[in-house]
């Protein structure tokens, strides 16, 4: 430790940890990395499934987050171990690509690493383990495709989509209202989907929250909700058949690009400058009125005098609207974003059936609802809740459900949940391992055993005897050749996941296998690393 001074003479301390660093090679490096990674997986294991537990995360500045979403938990954890961070990236990759299954993919990767460590203890080379895991992954992906079913749906039959969305929401805080939220998510996705191209742009779905009210007060708005109000309290609060001017230019006189100084020596000069400024404001308001607009939405602020003139001319206006909201309003209303007042004309105005300012509670919070838009390719899911934590967790659950419905539109094949798909893959990989005479058969069996970690975690989190329950399910699957039998986590008394309506997307489950295998192979190939005493995981 040493003390040095910066350019202002302020002292600060440099801590040297060179003496605490340790270089590990070979088996010791692999074991250290595996133990660090499995610690992350064990942390998320208790959050898996509909009966999984939530985690409370407190940031450095005191913000509290309560969630069981794997990607959120890992993103907010301060993971210092460099290899353990690979599992954080793994969860984020699953979230970016699929949107769901972020906890399951980490639990699976942790189980694979635990079984890989057992194989390393037996003296099997990491390359042979990696090759075996890769072969087992390919078998698992093929088996998932074989046992998958097609989910037939259309605009007149949305029940299959709603049931799949309900499966995603079951493990979240909004599970008591899963029917309502699943219905909202399906309708929102279909509003912005191009079914012919099987394409969905989730950026067109805005999720807006407001504290107060109940979760069941949440609704789908056919348009945009903006957390703003009219720029003047005396402006009209409801505009019917709105013609909207969407501006990215401020209501103020133009400013020179270079620095200038204006010297005012007498009253006449001041009045001349004032009149010139007024002319700008009057001309800007006139251009808006002449275009036929009866509502102005501006990305920038209004000068007080401009705001007063807008009120005098009975032209309602909204200011300081964010860039993302501006784009969504333009898409929903069919308007054009106007960067200069001179370019404003009737052809560039957006149209909406109703624009209204809504007041919430006793604190006079206001929001702007833009409804019945000319183009419905942008919608808003408006979430209510008792506090900020509930709303944020509800937003995460809605995001997962939206992603699942989007994935089904892209590929309508499904597998069944409750760990049934993992058990079916485990049994198939075990059968294939018996056909291999090389040492890779041990890696295939280890992969099959690792897949059992998901149903075991589901059973444990549901308060069941995990090993006994898993043994019965495996035996029943083998006897009946029914790959839909899984863990009855909700206690319905029925282990057939098709009957329970527990669905998962095929592409999501296949992605879990591929990503987990890739990360495990990467960790196994690290045989030289430097660790310090401050490494935490």
N, C-alpha and C positions, 0 to 999 in steps of 0.2 A: 504494500500500500504506500502511496506517495501523494503529496499535496503539491499542486501546481496552481498558477494563477492565470486567468484569462486576460484579454486586452484591457478590461476595465478594472483590473486589480482584484477581482472577486476570486476567492479560493474554491477549488473543487478537488475531490479525492479520486484518484485512479486506483481501482482494485485489480490487482494482478492475480489471475487464476492459473498461470502457467504451471505452477507447482502442483495444482490439483488435477491437471489433465492427465488422462491415461489412454494409451493407445491399445486397442484390442484388435486381435487378428483371429482369423479362422473361426473355430467353433465358439470361442468366447464372444466374438463380435456378433455372430448370428444369434446366440442365446440372449445377449443383451438387447438386441433390436427386437427380438420376438417377445421378450418379457415386457418391454415398453409398449409394444403395440397391443398385446393382449390385455394390458391394464385398461386401455381405452375401450376395448370391446366389452370387457366385464362391466364397465361403468354404464354402458348403454343397454346391456342385456336385460336389466330389470324394467326398461321402458318399452319393451317389445310387446305388441299385441293389444287387444281391446282392454285387457286388465292391467296393462303396464303402468308403472308409476311415473309421476312427473318429477322433473328436476327444477330446483330453484337456483338461478344463476344471478349473482350480484356483481355488477361491473365496478370498475374502479371509482366511478363518480356516483355510485349508489343506486343506479337503475336496476330494478329487479325484473327478471324474466322467469316465468313459470311455464315450462313446456315439456313435452315428451317427443318433440320432433328431433330426430337424430342430427340433421344438418345444422339446426339452430344451436343445439347443445354443444356440438364440437366447434362451431364457428366462434362461440363466445367463450370457450375454455382457453386458458392461457397454456397451451401445450408447448413446452420448450424442447422436448426431445425431437431431434430432426427426423428420425425414422417414424416416430409416432405421428408426426404431422402428415405422413402419407395417408393415414386412415382418415384424417380430417379432409384431405383433398379427395379421397375416395368417396366419402359421404357427399361432398359438394358436387362431384362429378355425377353421381346418381341423381342428385336433386336437379342439376342443370339439364340432364338428358331426359330423365323420366318424370321427375317431380315427386315421386313417392318411393317408399322402400329404403329410405336413407338410414334407418336404424338396422333393418335386416341385413343390409349389405356389409355393415361393419361387424355385426355379430357373426356372420358367416366367415368373414376374413379372419376374425380373431380365432374362431374354431379351427380353421385351416392351419393357422400358424401354430396353435397348440399341438395339433397332431403332427405337424412337420417337425416340431421340436422332439417329439417322441421318436420319429424316424431318424433324426440326426443322432440321437443318443444310441441308436442301434448301429450307427456307423454307415448309414446310407448317404451317398454323396448328394449335396443340394441340387446338382444338375439332374440327377435321376428323379429326385422328388418333384422338381419343376416339370419335367417331361411327363411324369405320371399324372400330376395335377392337370396339366394341359389336356391330356388325353381324356381324363375323367370329366373335365369341363365340357369337352365336345360331346361326350356321351350324354351328359346331363341336358345340354341344350337340345339335342335330338330327341331325348325322351320327353322333354317339356312340349316340344312341337307335336309329338305323337299323341300325348294324352290331352292336348288342348281341344277346346270346343269353340265353335264359331258363335258369336253373340249376334243374332239377327235382330236388327232394329230399323225403324224408319220414323218419319216425323209423326206418324199416327200411333206408333208403338215405342214409347220412350222408357218403358218400365225396365228393360235390361240395363240401360245406361244408368238409370236412377239407382238400381240395386248395387251396381258396381261402385258408384260414388258413395253409397251408404257404407260399403265395406271399408272404404278409406276413412270415412268420418267416425266410424265406430270407436276407434281408439282415442279420439280427441275430446276436448272439453265440451264440444257442441253435440255430443252423441245423443243427448235426450231429444234434440230437435233434428235428428239426422235426416228424416224424411223431408222436412221443409228445406234444409240447406242443400240436400242432394238434388231436389227438384230445381232449386234456384241455379245451381251450378250447371246442370244439364241444359236448362233453357238459355243461360248466358252463353255457353259454348256454341249451341246451335244458332244463336243470333249472329255470331261472328264467323261461323264456319262456312267453308266452301265445300259442300259435300261431294260435288263432282270431282274436284281435284284432291279430295280428302286432306284438306289443309285447314289449319286453325291458327290464327294469330292471336295469342293470348294478350298481347299488348293492347288490344282493343277492348279488353275487359278491365275496368278500373275497380279496385276494391277500396271503398272509402268507409272509414269508421268514425263513430261519434259516441262519446261516453254518455251514459244516461239511457234510460229505457231498458227493455228486456231483450234477450237474444232472439226471442220469437218475433220481435218487432222488426227484425232485419227483412229487407225486401230487395227485389230486383227492379232497378229503374231503367226504363227504356230510354236511355239518354245518358246525360252526364250530370254528376253531382260535384259541385265546386265548393270548397270551404271558404267562400267569400260572401259578401253582401253588397247591396247597392252602395255606390260611393257617397251618396247623400241620404240622410235619414228621411227626407221628405219626398224622395223619389218614389214612384209607384212600385208596389211590391209584386204585382202580377202583370205579366205582359202576354196577351194572347196573340196567336198568329205572328210570332216574333220574326222580324227581319234583322239579323244580327250582323253588325260590322265587327270583324275580328281583326284587331289592330296590334301591330308590334312597334308602332311609333308613338311617342309620348305626346300628350296634350300640353305642349309648351313651345315657346319660340325656339327656332334653331340656334344651336350654339356653334361658334367658330371652332375649327379644329386646332387653331393655334391660340396661345395665350394673348389676351388683349386687355387693355385697361380703358375704361370709359370714364371720362372726367365730366361731371355735371356741375356747371358753374352758376346757373340761375334757374328760376322757376320754369321759364319757357322751355328750356332744354329737357327738364324733367317731364313736363307735360307732353312734349313731343315724343319722348321715349315711351311714356305710358300709353299714349294713343297708338303708337306703332305696335306695342305689345298686345293691346286690346284687339287690334285688327287681325293679328295672328289667331287669337282665340276665337273671335267671331267667324273668321273664314274657315277655321277647322271645324267648328260646330256646324256651319252652313253646309260644308261639303258632306258631312255625315247625314244631315237632314235631306239634302238634295238627292242623295243616293237611294233614299227610301227606307233607311234604317230606322227602326224604333227601339233598338237596344245596341249599346256599344260595349264590347268586351275588349279591354286593353291589357297588354302584358306589363305596361309601365304605369307609373302613378300620374295623378292629375294635379295640376296647379289648382289652388283654391279658387282662383277666378275662373278657370276653365270649368271646374266642378259647379260653380254657381251659374255659369252660362248654360251648361247642360241642363240644370234644373229649370232655369227660366224658359228654355226651349222645349221643355217636356220630353227630354231625351234621356231615359234611364241609362246608367253606365255602371260598369264593374271594373275595378282597377286591381293591379298587382296579381293578375292571374298567371300562374306558372306556365312555363313553356310546354310541359307535357300535357297539361289541361287544355292549353290553346290548341295543340295539335288534335287532341281527341274531340274537342268541340267542333273544329273544322271538319273532321271526318264525319261526325255524327250529323251535323247540320247541312253538310254539302257546301259549305262556304269556302272561300279562299282567304288565306292569311295575307293581310295587306300591310306592306312595310312603309308606305307613304300615303299621305292623305290625297295627293294628286291622283293616285291610282285607284281610289275608291269609286266603285260604281255599282249599279243594281245587280249586275251579273255575278259579282263577287260576294254577295251577302248570303249568309247561311239562314236557314229557316227552321223554326220549331213551332209546334202547336201550342206549347205553353212553357213559359219561364216564370218561376215563382220563387220568392224568398221565403224560406221556412224558418220559424223560430222554435228553439228547443228549450224546454225547462224554464226555470225561473231566473237563469243567469243571462237570458237574452242572447244565447249563441245562435248565430244565423248561418244558413247555408243556402246555396242557389241550386235549384233543380231545373235542368233543361230537359224537357220531356217531349215525346211525340215528334222526334226529329225527322227530317226529310230522309235521312239515310240511317238505318238502324244498325250499321256496322260498328257501333261502339255503344257499350252498355256499362252500367255501374252496379256493383253489388254493394248495397248500403248496409253496414253492420252496426248494430246497437249492442251495448253491453254495460255492465255495472261499473267497470273501471278499465283503465288502459290495458292492463295485463290480459283481461278476458278478451278484449277486442283484438289484440295482437295475436293471441293464440287462435282465435276464430279465423283471422285472416290467413294464418299458416295452414289451418285445416282446409279452408276454402281453396287455397292455392293448390294443395295436394289433390283435392277432388277435381278441380278444373283440369289439371294435368292428366289425371286418369281418364277422364272423358275425352280429352283431346287424343290421347293415345289409342283409345278404342275407335275413334273415327279414322285414324290413320291405319290401324290394324285391328280388326274386330275379334281376333282370337283371344281366348281367355284360358287361364288355368284356375284351379280352385285353391282357396286359402286354407288357413288353419294348419299349415305345415304339411298338408297332404301332398302337394307337388314335390316338396323336398324329400319326403319319405319315398315317394314313387321313384324319384331319381336315385336315391340311396340304394334302393333294392336293385334297380337296373345296373348301376355301376358295380355293385357287389357281384352280380352275375357275370359281368364282363371281366371282372378281376380274376375269376376262377378260370377263365380261358387263356390268361396270359402266363407264360412260363418264366418271364424275366423278373428282375427285382422290382420293376415298375408296378407289379401287382400290389405291393405293399402301399405304394402311394395311392393307387386307386381305392383300396380299402380304407385308407386314412381319409380320403376325400369323401367317401360314402359315410363314414362315421361323423365327419365334420358337418355334413348336411343335417344330421340328426339334432344338431345344436339348436336349430330354429324351433322345431316342435317341442323340444325339451324346455326351452325358454318360455314358450307359450303356455305349456302345462304348469311350469313352476309359478309363473306370474298369475295364473288362474287358481292357484292353491291346490293343484292336483299332485298326486304322486307321479312325478315326471317319468321315471324309468318304467314303472308298471304300466302307465298309460301308453307310452311309446311302444312297448312290447305288444300290447293288445292291438294297437292300430296296425303295426307291421304284420302281425299274424292275420288280421282281418283282411288287409289289402292282398296278402298272398293267397288266402283262401278264396276270396270272392273276385279277385282280379279287378278290383274297383279302386282306381287311383284317386277317387274323390274323398276318401275317408281321411279325416284329419282330427285335430284336437278341438273338442267342444269347449272353447274358451268362455262362451257366454252362458253355459249351463242349460242349454235347451233340451238336453237328453238325446240329441241326434248328432251323430258324427259324420253324416254325409253332407259335405259342404255345398253340394248343388241344392239339396233340400233347404239348407240354412240360407242360401243365397249369398254365400261368401265367395266373391270373385276377385281375381287379380289379373292384370293384363299380362299376356304372354311376353311381349317385348320387355316389360319391366322386370319380370322374373329372369328372363334370359340375360338381360343386362347385368343383374345382380351377380349371376354366376361368372360372367366374363370379367367384370371389373374386379371382383374379389380375387379371382385367380391371377389376374395380371399384377395386382399389387403384391400378393403373396410371393409370386415369382421374383419380383423386384427385390423384396426384402430378403429373400433367401440368398440372393446373389451378392449381397453386401458382406464381405468377409474381412473388411479393414475399416475401422472407424475410430474416432477420438471422442471420448466422453469426458465430462467434467463433473465435479461434485455438485454443481448447480443444476444438472439435467433433471427435470421433473416430468412426470407423465401422469 
